[in-house]
């Protein structure tokens, strides 16, 4: 599976089953931290984890 670049205009996520093996659980990058996106992510077991100044990375263990 390859890393998915999220759009700021579409809050849909790829299936968590497609998360990378290395680094373990990395699913997507980009998008934003809008309340709608965060709710959708958390409902699917996906969470953001990144460093300030870096792109938003989305993970699913």
C-alpha positions in Angstrom: 0.0 0.0 0.0 1.2 3.5 -0.7 0.7 6.6 1.5 -2.4 8.6 0.7 -2.3 12.4 0.4 -5.6 13.8 1.9 -7.4 16.8 0.4 -8.4 19.8 2.5 -11.8 19.7 0.7 -12.7 16.0 1.2 -12.7 14.6 4.7 -12.8 11.0 3.6 -10.1 8.6 4.8 -8.8 5.4 3.2 -9.6 2.2 4.9 -7.4 1.7 8.1 -6.6 -1.8 6.8 -4.4 -0.1 4.2 -2.1 1.4 6.8 1.6 0.9 6.1 3.7 -1.8 7.8 6.7 0.5 8.0 6.3 2.9 9.6 3.8 0.8 11.4 0.3 2.2 11.1 0.9 5.3 9.0 -2.2 5.7 6.8 -2.2 9.2 5.3 -0.8 12.7 5.3 -2.2 16.1 4.8 -5.7 17.4 5.2 -6.6 19.5 8.2 -7.6 19.3 11.8 -11.2 20.4 11.4 -13.8 19.1 13.9 -15.6 17.1 11.1 -12.3 15.4 10.0 -11.3 14.6 13.6 -14.7 13.1 14.4 -14.6 11.0 11.2 -11.0 9.9 12.0 -11.6 9.0 15.6 -14.8 7.0 14.8 -12.6 4.9 12.4 -9.7 4.4 14.9 -7.5 7.0 13.1 -5.6 9.7 14.8 -3.2 12.6 13.9 0.3 12.6 15.2 3.0 14.9 13.9 5.5 17.5 14.9 5.0 21.3 14.6 6.0 22.5 11.2 5.6 19.0 9.6 2.7 17.8 7.5 -0.2 16.2 9.4 0.3 12.4 9.6 -2.7 10.1 10.2 -2.1 6.8 12.0 -4.2 3.7 12.6 -2.6 1.0 14.8 
